[in-house]
């Protein structure tokens, strides 16, 4: 059984994700095998907020070269979390905007 902290890997901090914070949308990297319902329960448990919707994106790894050596970056899964209007904000993102 996975805990909530195994499902939510880390927040994704980019210009695009920070501009969506005003609309109560937050972006997290999640476990590749996690479903939307598991992600919703994990976010509600960790941050004590109410989740309205969860959208997930599977990001494929990119091929990278270093001279003659060819490698690949890791694939990951992102989740865009939208909170309800009456829910409080996630404190982790407060100082970033």
C-alpha positions, 0 to 999 in steps of 0.5 A: 500500500502506497502512502500519500507521500509515495504518490506525490513526488515533488511540486513543479515550479515553472513560469507557466505553473506559477501563473496558474496559481492565481486560478488555484491550479497547482502542478505536481510530479506524481508516481507513474502508476498513480490514478486520478482518485489516488492523487486527489486523496493524497493531495487532500491528505497532505495539504488539507485542501478540497480538490475540484479536479485532477488532470494528468499528463504522461511526459515521455523521456527525451533523447539527449547526447553528450558527444558520441554518447546517447542517453535518455531523460527519465519519463514522468507523470504530471498532475494539474490539481484544481482546488475548489473556490472555498478551499484554502491555498497550498502554502508551499506555493505562496512565496514563489509568485 
